[in-house]
Amino acid sequence: MDLAKINVFDKEMNFLGKVDRYKSLIYVRKWQSYGNFEFHVPKPDPTLYADGNLIILDEDPERCGVIRYSEDDEYYAKEATIKGFSLLYLLSDRLTVPPAGEGYRVFNSTPVEDIIYALVKENAVDKRPIERLRLGESQHRGGSITFQTRYKVLSDEIESLCRQSGLGARITMNPDTQTFNFEVVEGVDRSYDNDLGDLGAEPYIFAKKFGNVRKRNYTHSSVGAKTTAYVAGQGEGENREIIILGDDLTDVDRREVFIDARDIEQGESTALEDRGAAKLKAYQATDSFEFEVITRDYRKKWDLGDITTFYDKDLNYLDNNQIVEIQETYEADGIKIEPTFGDPVKTITDVVKSTSEEIKTESRTSVGGDKTYTHTQTTPAMKWTVQHNLGKFPSCTITDSAGTVVIGEVKHMDKNTVEIVFSAQFAGKAFLN
């Protein structure tokens, strides 16, 4: 593989220029959510790197994105840093608004792919449209489920549905037609025992013995893992409808979580079970392989979303898993391709966020659970003042705009106010619990 060239377009997809001289470029592709990119150039160009401008790597419509961050560092690095996200990120700016007169958007026994396309059509095409967005056609894949949503972030709901089904989602870019194209995609089974499958795909095995793996990192994590779910439907207090999944588990194998499903109508036990099962899947312990591979077969014999086989003699490990993330790194001394098998390892931020989301709704109804607060800092600053009104001195986890945990000096001014001081300017979020 050669070093990628970065083609830059304005918001209307008019070509602005090509970047082929940069210090480094990282492009992360993700199967079930939006990816991200970052590159460093010696000279800033406010026109070329303006907020909202679009990029394509090597005229490849699957590797594109929107610029959302630029930094001109004349003091330390003496370079410009440009960051952004793949185009699926555009759907993070839309909510799942229910139909007029209805409390929730409800799908009963509907294929996952049909649900995804319907949500995008209703919330980003038919109403509050992203003008250049076009939709593919559903092939009714992913199995049938009961699903309800109300004012959730559209991209988050898509990710949740993809995690349940193994499907992927992406938005590609076509400068010729000046359109964005949303589609649900399915990976290819290239596992060693697939018997060539319906698609006739040749198996692919990652192993040092085959000379296609340089080094690997295996991680098992049960951080935030839950096994038993109390799924709460409608009602109040002791009259609230609650079902329990995983109630047979005991001792330390029983890890409980509360799941708020107040949006599901009373008596819909199947819908409560579907909601609980989906949430528990997100709380599973993870086994993840990250490794650097020889680039020769990338996108020729395997790609993002494919199910392949990984063999490690040292770990006595042989298993099939889906490639859910790929990091491409381009630097002067070479190119690195680093795929991730299985679910990415949960960070502290992931755990705090997911737990907080389940607790927040319940705490507002005073049924149980501690109060939490999430502060969003949109403007980079060295000092954040957070008015949380929790009436206590909460713990505080801080992330930057890329979701990376950062350390700041936390000062509790009183039981309702926190001041966070950093050594540099940051935008991001503070999770208070």
C-alpha positions in Angstrom: 0.0 0.0 0.0 1.1 3.5 -0.7 0.6 6.5 1.6 -3.0 7.8 1.3 -3.7 11.1 -0.4 -6.3 13.3 1.3 -8.8 14.9 -1.1 -10.6 17.9 0.5 -14.1 19.2 -0.4 -16.3 22.0 0.9 -19.8 21.4 2.3 -21.3 21.4 -1.2 -18.7 18.8 -2.3 -16.8 21.2 -4.5 -13.1 20.1 -4.7 -10.7 22.3 -2.8 -7.4 20.6 -2.9 -5.3 17.5 -2.3 -3.1 16.9 0.7 -0.2 14.5 0.0 2.4 16.0 2.4 1.6 15.3 6.0 3.5 14.2 9.1 1.0 11.5 10.0 -2.5 10.3 9.2 -4.7 8.0 11.3 -8.0 6.8 9.9 -10.2 4.5 12.1 -12.9 2.5 10.4 -15.7 1.1 12.6 -18.3 -1.4 11.7 -21.2 -0.5 13.9 -20.6 3.2 14.6 -18.8 6.2 13.1 -15.1 6.2 12.9 -12.6 9.0 13.3 -9.5 10.5 11.7 -6.6 12.8 12.6 -3.8 14.2 10.5 -0.9 16.6 11.1 0.3 19.0 8.5 3.2 21.5 8.6 1.1 24.6 7.6 -2.4 25.5 8.6 -4.9 26.5 5.9 -8.1 27.9 7.3 -9.9 27.6 4.0 -8.9 24.0 3.3 -9.5 22.7 6.9 -12.6 24.7 7.7 -15.2 23.1 10.1 -17.6 21.0 8.0 -15.3 20.4 5.1 -15.2 16.9 3.7 -12.4 14.5 3.0 -11.9 11.3 1.0 -8.8 9.1 1.1 -7.5 8.1 -2.3 -10.9 8.7 -3.9 -12.3 5.8 -1.9 -16.0 6.5 -1.0 -15.8 4.2 2.0 -13.0 6.2 3.6 -14.4 9.7 3.9 -15.3 12.1 6.7 -16.2 15.5 8.0 -13.8 17.9 9.7 -14.9 18.9 13.2 -11.6 20.1 14.8 -8.5 22.1 13.9 -5.6 23.3 16.0 -2.8 25.5 14.9 0.2 24.9 17.3 2.9 27.5 16.6 4.5 27.1 20.1 5.2 23.4 20.6 4.7 21.2 17.5 4.7 24.0 15.0 2.0 22.2 13.0 -1.7 22.0 12.4 -3.8 19.1 13.7 -7.0 18.3 11.9 -9.6 15.9 13.4 -13.0 14.6 12.4 -15.3 11.7 12.0 -16.6 9.3 9.3 -19.8 10.5 7.7 -22.1 8.3 9.8 -21.3 10.9 12.5 -23.8 13.2 10.7 -26.6 11.1 12.2 -25.5 12.0 15.7 -27.1 15.3 15.0 -30.6 13.8 14.7 -32.9 12.4 17.3 -35.5 9.6 16.9 -38.6 11.8 17.1 -41.8 9.8 17.4 -44.8 10.3 15.0 -47.1 13.1 15.8 -49.6 12.2 18.5 -47.6 9.1 19.6 -45.4 8.7 22.6 -42.8 6.4 20.9 -41.8 5.0 17.6 -42.7 1.4 17.9 -41.6 -1.6 15.7 -43.2 -5.0 16.4 -41.5 -8.2 15.2 -39.6 -6.2 12.5 -36.3 -7.1 10.8 -33.4 -5.1 12.3 -32.4 -3.8 8.9 -35.9 -2.5 8.2 -35.9 -0.6 11.5 -32.6 1.0 10.8 -33.7 2.3 7.3 -37.0 3.4 8.7 -35.4 5.5 11.5 -33.0 7.2 9.1 -35.7 7.9 6.5 -38.1 9.3 9.1 -35.5 11.5 10.9 -32.9 12.5 8.4 -34.7 12.3 5.0 -38.4 12.8 5.2 -38.2 15.3 8.1 -35.3 17.5 9.3 -33.5 16.3 6.1 -29.8 16.1 5.5 -30.3 17.4 2.0 -27.7 15.3 0.2 -28.5 12.0 2.0 -29.8 9.1 -0.1 -30.8 5.7 1.2 -30.2 2.2 0.0 -32.8 -0.5 0.1 -33.4 -3.0 3.0 -32.8 -6.7 2.4 -34.7 -7.4 5.6 -31.6 -8.9 7.3 -30.7 -9.1 11.0 -33.6 -11.1 12.5 -36.9 -9.7 13.7 -37.2 -7.9 17.1 -39.5 -5.6 19.0 -38.0 -2.1 19.3 -39.2 1.2 20.7 -37.4 4.6 20.7 -38.1 8.2 21.7 -35.8 11.2 21.3 -32.7 9.1 21.3 -29.5 10.0 19.3 -30.1 8.4 15.9 -26.5 7.2 15.5 -26.6 5.6 19.0 -29.8 3.7 18.1 -28.2 2.5 14.9 -25.2 1.2 16.7 -27.3 -0.6 19.3 -29.3 -2.3 16.5 -26.1 -3.3 14.6 -24.6 -4.8 17.8 -27.6 -6.9 18.2 -27.6 -8.2 14.7 -24.0 -8.2 13.5 -24.9 -5.8 10.7 -22.9 -2.7 9.9 -23.8 0.8 8.8 -22.0 3.5 6.8 -22.4 6.7 4.8 -20.3 6.9 1.7 -19.7 10.0 -0.4 -20.1 10.5 -4.1 -18.5 13.8 -5.3 -19.7 13.2 -8.9 -23.4 13.3 -7.8 -22.7 15.4 -4.7 -24.6 13.0 -2.5 -24.2 11.0 0.7 -25.3 7.4 0.5 -26.5 5.6 3.6 -26.5 1.8 3.6 -26.7 -1.2 5.9 -24.0 -3.8 5.1 -23.2 -7.3 6.0 -19.8 -8.8 6.5 -18.5 -11.9 4.7 -17.9 -15.1 6.5 -14.2 -16.0 5.8 -13.8 -18.3 8.8 -11.8 -21.5 8.4 -14.9 -23.7 8.8 -17.4 -21.8 6.7 -17.4 -24.4 3.9 -17.1 -21.5 1.5 -20.5 -20.4 2.6 -23.2 -18.9 0.3 -20.9 -16.3 -1.0 -18.1 -18.7 -1.8 -15.6 -16.7 0.2 -12.2 -18.2 0.7 -11.3 -18.6 4.4 -8.7 -16.3 5.9 -6.7 -17.2 9.0 -4.6 -14.6 10.9 -1.6 -16.3 12.4 2.1 -15.7 12.8 2.8 -19.1 11.2 1.3 -17.7 7.9 3.4 -14.6 8.0 0.4 -12.1 8.0 0.6 -11.0 11.7 3.5 -8.9 13.1 2.4 -8.5 16.7 -0.8 -8.8 18.7 -2.5 -7.7 21.9 -5.1 -9.9 23.5 -7.4 -8.3 26.1 -10.1 -9.9 28.3 -12.2 -7.3 30.2 -15.2 -7.7 32.5 -15.1 -4.0 33.5 -18.8 -3.0 33.7 -20.0 -6.5 32.8 -23.5 -7.4 33.9 -25.3 -10.7 33.8 -28.7 -10.1 35.5 -31.1 -7.5 34.4 -34.1 -6.0 36.2 -36.1 -4.6 33.3 -38.7 -2.2 34.5 -41.8 -1.3 32.4 -44.7 1.0 33.3 -46.1 1.7 36.8 -44.8 3.3 39.9 -43.1 1.9 43.1 -44.2 -1.6 44.0 -46.8 -1.6 41.2 -44.1 -1.1 38.5 -43.9 -4.0 36.1 -40.5 -5.7 36.4 -39.1 -8.8 34.8 -35.7 -10.4 35.6 -33.3 -11.9 33.1 -30.5 -14.1 34.4 -32.2 -14.6 37.7 -30.8 -18.2 37.9 -27.3 -16.8 38.5 -25.9 -16.6 42.0 -22.9 -15.5 44.1 -20.2 -13.5 42.2 -21.6 -14.7 38.9 -24.6 -12.5 39.5 -23.9 -9.0 38.4 -27.1 -6.9 38.4 -28.1 -3.9 36.4 -31.3 -1.9 36.3 -32.8 -1.2 32.8 -35.5 1.4 32.4 -38.1 0.4 29.8 -40.9 2.7 30.9 -41.7 3.4 27.2 -42.9 -0.2 26.7 -46.6 -0.6 27.2 -47.9 -2.6 30.2 -48.3 -6.3 29.6 -45.7 -6.4 26.7 -43.5 -9.0 28.4 -41.8 -10.0 25.1 -40.8 -6.5 24.4 -39.4 -6.1 27.9 -37.4 -9.3 27.3 -36.1 -8.1 24.0 -35.0 -4.8 25.6 -33.3 -6.5 28.4 -31.5 -9.0 26.2 -30.2 -6.2 24.0 -29.0 -4.2 26.9 -27.3 -7.2 28.6 -25.5 -7.9 25.3 -23.9 -4.5 25.6 -22.8 -5.3 29.1 -21.0 -8.5 28.2 -17.4 -9.2 29.1 -15.3 -8.7 26.1 -12.5 -10.7 24.4 -10.6 -8.5 22.0 -7.7 -9.0 19.7 -5.8 -6.0 18.3 -2.9 -6.7 16.1 -0.7 -5.3 13.4 -0.9 -7.2 10.1 0.9 -7.4 6.9 -0.9 -5.0 4.6 -0.8 -7.0 1.4 -4.2 -8.8 1.9 -6.1 -5.9 3.3 -9.3 -5.1 1.3 -8.3 -7.9 -1.1 -8.8 -11.0 1.0 -10.4 -9.5 4.1 -12.0 -6.3 5.2 -14.0 -4.5 7.9 -17.0 -6.5 9.0 -15.7 -9.9 7.8 -15.7 -12.9 10.0 -12.2 -14.4 10.0 -10.2 -16.8 12.1 -7.4 -15.9 14.5 -4.9 -18.5 15.6 -2.3 -17.9 18.3 -0.1 -20.8 19.3 1.2 -19.1 22.5 -2.3 -18.7 23.8 -3.6 -22.0 22.4 -6.3 -20.0 20.9 -8.4 -20.7 17.8 -11.6 -18.8 17.2 -13.8 -17.0 14.6 -14.8 -13.4 15.2 -15.9 -10.3 13.3 -13.5 -7.5 12.5 -15.3 -4.6 14.1 -12.6 -1.9 13.8 -9.5 -1.1 11.7 -7.0 1.6 12.3 -5.0 2.7 9.4 -1.8 4.7 10.2 0.2 6.5 7.5 3.6 7.9 8.4 6.9 8.6 6.6 8.4 5.4 7.8 5.6 3.2 6.6 2.0 2.1 6.9 0.4 0.1 9.7 -3.0 -1.7 9.5 -4.4 -2.7 12.9 -7.7 -4.6 13.0 -9.7 -5.4 16.1 -11.6 -8.6 16.5 -14.8 -8.8 18.6 -16.1 -6.1 20.8 -13.7 -3.2 21.5 -12.7 -3.2 25.1 -14.9 -0.9 27.3 -13.2 2.1 28.7 -14.0 3.8 32.0 -15.9 6.4 30.1 -18.0 3.7 28.4 -18.9 2.1 31.7 -19.8 5.5 33.3 -21.9 6.5 30.4 -23.8 3.3 30.0 -24.5 3.0 33.7 -25.5 6.6 34.0 -27.9 6.4 31.1 -29.8 3.5 32.9 -29.9 5.3 36.2 -30.8 8.8 35.1 -34.4 8.1 34.0 -35.1 6.1 37.1 -33.7 8.7 39.5 -35.9 11.3 38.0 -38.9 9.3 39.1 -37.5 8.8 42.6 -38.0 5.0 42.4 -34.3 4.3 43.1 -30.8 4.8 42.0 -28.3 7.6 42.7 -28.6 10.9 40.8 -26.1 11.6 38.0 -25.3 14.5 35.7 -23.5 14.8 32.4 -21.9 18.2 31.5 -21.1 19.0 27.9 -18.3 21.5 27.3 -18.6 22.7 23.7 -16.1 25.5 23.9 -12.4 24.5 24.7 -11.4 26.0 28.0 -8.8 25.4 30.7 -11.4 25.8 33.4 -14.9 24.3 33.4 -17.5 25.4 35.8 -20.2 22.7 36.2 -23.5 23.5 37.9 -24.8 20.0 38.5 -27.4 20.7 41.3 -27.0 17.1 42.7 -26.9 18.2 46.3 -23.7 16.2 47.0 -20.0 16.0 46.2 -20.0 13.6 43.2 -17.2 11.7 41.6 -16.1 13.1 38.3 -14.9 11.4 35.1 -13.8 13.7 32.2 -13.3 13.0 28.5 -12.2 15.2 25.7 -14.1 15.6 22.4 -12.7 12.4 21.1 -13.9 10.4 24.1 -10.5 9.9 25.7 -10.3 10.1 29.4 -8.4 13.2 30.6 -7.2 14.3 34.1 -8.1 17.6 35.6 -8.1 19.2 39.1 -11.6 18.8 40.5 -12.6 21.4 43.0 -16.0 21.1 44.7 -17.1 24.7 45.3 -20.2 23.5 47.1 -22.7 20.5 46.9 -24.1 21.8 43.6 -21.1 23.2 41.8 -17.8 21.8 40.5 -14.8 23.6 39.0 -12.4 21.5 36.8 -9.0 23.0 35.9 -6.8 21.6 33.2 -3.2 22.3 32.0 -4.5 23.0 28.5 -7.8 23.9 26.8 -10.3 21.1 26.3 -13.8 20.5 25.0 -15.6 17.4 26.0 -17.8 15.9 28.7 -17.8 15.5 32.5 -19.7 12.5 34.0 -20.7 13.2 37.6 -22.0 10.4 39.8 
